[in-house]
Amino acid sequence: MSKQYSPFSKEQLMPKPEMLEIRKQKGELFIGIPKETHLQEKRICLTPDAVAALTNQGHRIIIESTAGDGANYTDSEYSEAGAQISYDAEEVFGCNLILKVEPPSLKEIEYINPQSVLFSALQLKTQNKKYFEALAKKRITAIAFDFISDEHGIFPVVKSLSEIAGISSILIAAELMNNSSVGNGLLLGNIGGVAPPDVVILGAGTVGEFAARSAIGLGAQVKVFDNSVTKLRRLQHNLGTPIYTSTIQPKTLQKALMRCDVAIGAVRGRTRTPILVSDEMVQIMKDGAIIVDVSIDSGGCFETSEVTTHDNPTFVKHGVIHYAVPNIPSRYSRTASLSISNIFTPYLLEIGEEGGIENAARFDKSLQRGMYFYHGILTNRAVADWFSLPYNDINLLVF
C-alpha cells in the first residue's frame, strides 16, 4: 500500500499545552484628589481610612491642601494616612488617576495630563459639548460614578446619595417647621392626644422611600404619590407597613396637598423633571406649610420652585415655605464622603490588582457601564445621543 499523504508533520499533530492568558502584574496607582471648586461642594472622594488602605497596598496619593476641610477631615489626618499634601492644584491634576466629586471645569481639564484616568460625577444635564471635546483632545479615560451600575441594575453611588437626600428632606422639613426657624411651630412627630402632621411625598423611588421611612419613624401620617404602581407596591413591601399610596391624579393630589404640613418632591425624569404641582395647587396649601423640592437638581416638580443655596435656602411664596437647594447630600458632607469613599475604594484596589484600568474594565462590567470615554473615544450612547457626538461600543475597544 502507498503511504497516505498528510499536510501536517508528526510534530504538528502532537497535542500542545493550552496557552492561557498571563495575569497582569499588580500596578501602582498614582492618585490625585484636588480640592472641589464647585459652589458649596464640600464632599471628598476618599476618607483618611480609605487613603490608608490604598497606601498600604503601595499606591501613591496626592491631596490638595484643605480638600477635606468641607467634610471635617484635616490635612494632618490625610498625611498620617500616607497621603502627600500639595499646595499646587496643577501638581495634583498631574497624577495619572484623578478623583473628583464634581466634574472638572474646562480650566482644570487643561491641567490633566494626556492619557490620564478621571473618576468623577458626569451630571449630564449640566454639561456642554466643549467639556467632551476637551476630554477627547487629552485622550482621557473618564468614568462617571453616577453611571456605574452593578449586575442587578442598581447604581450604587446614586442610590446611596439618594438615601441621604431622602432622609435629609424630612430632617430639613422638621427643622423649618419650628418657631426658631420660619415655620409655624409644629413638631414633626407623634405626640399623645395631638394629631400628627401630614407629609405628602411625590415619587416612590429611593428618595421617596427613605423620606417615607424617616417620616414614619417620627410618627407622621404619610401619603406617597407615583404614577408607577410597581414602585408603589415595592415601596409598601420595603417599608413593611401599610401606608396611603396613590397614582398621581390631580383632584386626589390637590386634596392631599391642601391638608398636608410637608410636601416632598422626589420625582426624577429622563430629561427635565415633570411639573406635578401647579402654582394654583400651591396657593391652596396651608400658610406655613413646607415644600422640600429634592427634584430641583433637574428642574423641580413644583411650579413655584426656584433654585436656592445652602447659605440662603428658603423663600416664601403664597404663604408656603420653599426649600429648593440642589445637591442636598453636600449638606451632610461627612456622611456623603464616607458613602462615596466606601464605594470608590474597592474599585481602586481592583484596578491596582488588575494592573490598570484597561484590564480591570475587561472583567468588571460595572466599570464598563460607568465609562463614557476610553482614551478620548466616546463610549456612552446616552452622551452621544444627547450631544450628537460620534460613539463607539466599549466592547470593541477594551477586548
C-alpha positions in Angstrom: 0.0 0.0 0.0 1.2 3.5 -0.8 1.8 5.8 2.2 -1.1 8.3 2.8 0.0 11.9 2.4 -0.6 14.3 5.3 -0.2 18.1 5.0 0.9 18.2 8.7 4.2 16.9 10.2 4.2 14.5 13.1 5.2 17.3 15.5 2.3 19.5 14.3 -0.2 16.7 15.0 1.0 16.2 18.6 -1.2 17.8 21.3 0.2 21.1 22.6 -0.2 22.6 26.1 -3.0 25.2 26.3 -1.8 28.8 26.3 -3.6 30.7 29.0 -3.5 34.5 29.4 -0.9 35.6 31.9 -2.4 37.7 34.7 -1.1 41.2 34.6 1.2 42.2 37.4 -0.2 44.4 40.2 0.2 48.0 39.3 1.0 51.1 41.4 -1.7 53.8 41.2 -0.8 57.5 41.3 -4.0 59.1 42.6 -4.7 62.8 42.7 -7.5 64.3 44.8 -7.9 68.1 44.0 -9.9 70.5 46.1 -13.5 70.9 45.0 -14.1 74.3 43.5 -17.8 74.0 42.6 -20.1 76.3 44.6 -20.8 74.8 48.0 -19.4 71.4 47.2 -17.9 70.1 50.5 -17.6 66.4 49.8 -14.4 64.5 49.1 -13.9 61.1 47.3 -11.7 59.4 49.9 -11.6 59.5 53.7 -8.3 59.2 55.6 -9.1 55.5 56.4 -9.6 54.8 52.6 -6.3 56.6 51.9 -4.5 54.4 54.5 -6.0 51.2 52.9 -4.7 52.3 49.4 -1.2 53.5 50.6 -0.8 50.2 52.5 -1.1 48.5 49.1 1.7 50.6 47.7 -0.4 53.2 45.9 0.6 56.9 45.9 -1.9 59.6 46.7 -1.6 63.4 46.5 -4.3 65.5 48.0 -4.6 69.3 47.6 -4.3 71.1 50.8 -7.7 71.7 52.6 -9.5 69.4 50.2 -11.1 67.6 53.1 -12.0 70.6 55.2 -15.6 70.7 54.0 -16.1 67.1 55.3 -14.1 67.9 58.5 -11.0 65.9 57.5 -7.7 67.7 58.1 -4.5 67.7 56.1 -2.9 66.2 59.1 -5.2 63.2 59.1 -4.5 62.6 55.4 -0.8 63.0 55.9 -0.8 60.5 58.7 -2.7 58.0 56.5 0.1 58.2 54.0 -1.0 60.8 51.5 1.2 63.6 50.2 -0.3 67.1 50.8 0.2 69.5 47.9 -0.5 73.3 47.7 -0.4 73.2 43.9 -3.6 72.2 42.1 -1.6 71.6 38.9 0.6 69.1 40.7 -2.5 67.2 41.9 -4.1 67.2 38.4 -0.8 65.9 37.1 -1.4 62.4 38.6 -2.4 59.7 36.2 -5.7 59.0 38.1 -7.8 61.9 39.2 -10.7 61.5 41.8 -13.3 64.3 42.0 -16.9 64.6 43.2 -17.9 67.3 40.7 -16.8 67.1 37.1 -13.7 69.2 36.4 -14.0 72.6 34.8 -12.5 73.3 31.4 -9.6 75.1 33.1 -9.0 72.0 35.3 -9.1 69.7 32.3 -6.2 71.8 30.9 -4.1 70.7 34.0 -4.8 67.0 33.4 -2.0 65.1 31.5 -2.9 63.3 28.3 -4.0 59.6 28.7 -4.9 60.1 32.3 -7.9 58.5 34.0 -10.7 60.6 35.5 -13.2 59.4 38.1 -16.0 61.9 38.9 -19.7 62.6 38.5 -20.8 63.5 35.0 -24.1 65.3 35.7 -25.1 65.0 32.0 -27.9 67.6 32.2 -25.5 70.4 33.2 -22.7 69.7 30.7 -22.0 71.1 27.3 -20.2 69.9 24.2 -17.0 71.7 25.0 -16.5 69.6 28.0 -16.5 66.4 26.0 -14.3 67.9 23.3 -11.7 68.9 25.9 -11.6 65.3 27.3 -11.3 63.9 23.8 -8.4 66.2 23.0 -6.5 65.0 26.0 -7.4 61.3 25.2 -8.7 60.9 28.7 -10.3 57.7 30.0 -13.3 59.0 32.0 -15.6 57.1 34.4 -18.8 58.7 35.8 -19.6 57.3 39.2 -23.3 58.3 38.6 -23.3 55.8 35.6 -21.7 52.9 37.4 -24.3 50.1 37.9 -24.0 46.6 39.2 -25.3 43.3 37.9 -28.7 44.0 39.3 -29.0 47.3 37.5 -28.6 49.3 40.7 -26.5 52.5 40.6 -24.6 52.2 44.0 -23.4 55.8 44.3 -26.6 57.3 43.1 -28.7 55.1 45.4 -26.5 55.9 48.4 -26.8 59.6 47.8 -30.5 59.3 47.1 -30.9 57.6 50.5 -29.1 60.6 52.1 -31.3 63.1 50.2 -34.5 61.2 51.2 -33.6 61.2 55.0 -32.4 64.8 54.8 -35.6 66.1 53.2 -37.6 65.1 56.3 -34.9 66.4 58.7 -34.8 69.7 56.8 -38.6 69.9 56.9 -38.7 69.2 60.7 -36.1 72.0 61.2 -38.0 74.5 59.1 -41.3 73.8 61.0 -40.2 75.1 64.4 -40.6 78.6 65.8 -36.9 79.4 65.8 -36.9 79.0 62.0 -39.6 80.2 59.6 -42.2 77.7 60.4 -45.5 77.8 62.3 -44.3 75.9 65.4 -45.3 72.3 64.5 -43.4 69.3 65.7 -42.8 66.7 63.1 -43.7 63.8 65.4 -46.4 61.9 67.1 -47.5 63.2 70.5 -50.3 61.6 72.5 -53.6 63.4 72.1 -52.2 65.6 69.2 -53.0 64.9 65.6 -49.7 64.0 63.8 -48.5 66.2 60.9 -49.4 65.1 57.3 -46.5 64.5 54.9 -47.1 64.2 51.1 -44.3 62.6 49.1 -44.2 62.8 45.3 -42.2 59.9 43.9 -41.7 56.3 45.1 -38.1 55.8 44.2 -35.2 55.7 46.6 -35.5 59.3 47.7 -39.2 58.9 48.3 -38.8 55.6 50.1 -36.2 56.9 52.6 -38.2 60.1 53.1 -41.2 58.0 53.9 -39.2 55.7 56.2 -37.9 58.8 58.1 -41.3 60.4 58.4 -43.0 57.2 59.6 -40.2 56.8 62.1 -41.0 60.2 63.5 -44.7 59.4 63.7 -46.1 61.5 60.8 -49.0 60.5 58.6 -47.5 59.7 55.2 -49.1 59.8 51.7 -47.0 58.7 48.7 -47.9 59.5 45.1 -46.3 58.0 42.0 -47.5 57.0 38.5 -45.8 53.6 38.7 -47.9 51.1 40.6 -44.9 48.7 40.6 -42.9 51.3 42.5 -45.7 51.9 45.0 -46.0 48.2 45.6 -42.3 47.8 46.1 -42.4 50.8 48.5 -45.1 49.2 50.6 -43.1 46.0 50.7 -39.8 47.6 51.7 -41.4 49.8 54.4 -43.2 46.7 55.9 -46.1 48.8 57.0 -49.3 49.8 55.2 -49.4 53.5 54.1 -51.5 55.6 51.9 -50.3 55.3 48.2 -51.9 56.6 45.1 -51.2 57.2 41.4 -50.9 60.9 40.6 -54.5 62.1 39.9 -54.9 65.9 40.0 -58.0 66.0 42.3 -56.6 63.4 44.8 -53.2 65.1 44.9 -54.8 68.6 45.3 -56.9 67.4 48.3 -53.8 65.8 49.9 -51.7 69.0 49.4 -54.5 71.2 50.8 -54.3 69.2 54.1 -50.6 68.5 54.4 -47.9 70.2 56.5 -45.0 69.0 54.5 -44.6 68.2 50.7 -41.5 66.4 49.4 -40.7 66.5 45.7 -38.8 63.3 44.9 -39.6 62.7 41.2 -37.0 62.1 38.5 -37.4 62.4 34.8 -35.3 61.3 31.8 -34.6 65.0 30.9 -36.3 67.7 33.0 -38.4 66.6 36.0 -42.1 66.9 35.1 -44.0 69.6 37.0 -46.6 67.8 39.0 -47.8 70.6 41.3 -49.0 73.8 39.6 -48.9 77.3 41.0 -52.7 77.1 41.7 -52.2 73.9 43.8 -49.5 75.6 45.9 -51.9 78.5 46.6 -54.4 76.2 48.3 -51.8 74.8 50.7 -51.8 75.9 54.3 -49.9 79.0 55.4 -46.6 77.9 56.9 -46.6 74.5 55.1 -43.2 73.3 53.9 -42.1 72.3 50.4 -38.8 70.5 50.1 -38.1 70.0 46.3 -35.4 67.4 46.1 -36.1 67.3 42.4 -34.7 70.8 41.9 -31.4 69.2 40.7 -33.2 68.5 37.4 -35.7 71.4 37.3 -38.1 70.7 40.2 -41.6 69.2 40.3 -43.3 72.2 41.9 -44.1 75.1 39.5 -43.2 77.6 42.3 -39.8 76.2 43.0 -36.7 78.4 42.4 -33.1 77.3 43.0 -31.8 78.4 46.4 -28.4 78.0 48.1 -27.2 76.4 51.4 -26.5 79.9 52.7 -30.0 81.2 51.8 -32.0 78.0 51.5 -35.7 79.1 51.7 -38.2 81.6 50.3 -41.9 82.1 50.9 -44.4 82.1 48.1 -48.2 82.0 48.6 -47.5 81.7 52.3 -45.7 78.3 51.7 -42.1 77.9 52.7 -40.0 76.5 49.8 -36.6 74.8 50.2 -35.0 74.1 46.8 -31.3 73.7 47.3 -29.6 71.4 44.7 -27.1 68.8 45.9 -28.7 68.2 49.3 -26.2 65.4 50.3 -23.5 68.1 50.4 -25.3 69.5 53.4 -24.2 66.3 55.2 -20.8 66.2 53.6 -19.0 63.8 56.0 -21.7 61.1 55.7 -21.8 61.6 51.9 -18.0 61.4 51.7 -18.0 58.2 53.7 -20.6 56.7 51.4 -18.7 57.7 48.2 -15.4 56.6 49.7 -16.7 53.1 50.6 -17.9 52.6 47.0 -14.7 54.0 45.4 -12.1 52.2 47.5 -12.9 48.6 46.3 -12.8 49.8 42.7 -9.4 51.4 43.1 -8.0 48.4 44.8 -9.3 46.2 42.0 -7.8 48.5 39.4 -4.4 48.2 41.2 -4.7 44.4 41.4 -5.5 44.1 37.7 -2.6 46.3 36.7 -4.6 49.2 35.3 -8.0 50.4 34.3 -7.9 48.7 30.9 -7.5 45.2 32.3 -10.0 45.9 35.2 -12.6 47.1 32.8 -12.3 44.0 30.7 -13.6 41.8 33.6 -15.7 44.3 35.6 -18.9 45.2 33.7 -19.9 47.8 36.2 -16.7 49.8 35.3 -17.6 49.4 31.7 -21.0 50.8 32.3 -19.6 53.8 34.1 -17.0 54.5 31.4 -18.0 57.3 29.0 -14.6 58.0 27.5 -11.9 55.4 26.6 -8.6 57.1 25.6 -10.5 60.0 24.2 -13.1 57.9 22.4 -16.7 58.4 23.5 -18.3 55.1 24.6 -21.6 56.1 26.1 -24.6 56.1 23.8 -26.7 58.4 26.1 -24.0 61.1 26.0 -23.6 60.6 22.2 -27.3 61.0 21.6 -27.6 64.0 23.9 -24.9 66.0 22.2 -24.9 64.4 18.7 -21.3 63.1 19.1 -19.7 60.0 17.4 -20.0 56.9 19.5 -18.0 53.6 19.8 -19.1 50.5 21.6 -16.8 49.9 24.7 -16.7 46.2 24.0 -15.0 46.8 20.6 -12.2 48.8 22.3 -11.5 47.0 25.6 -11.4 43.4 24.4 
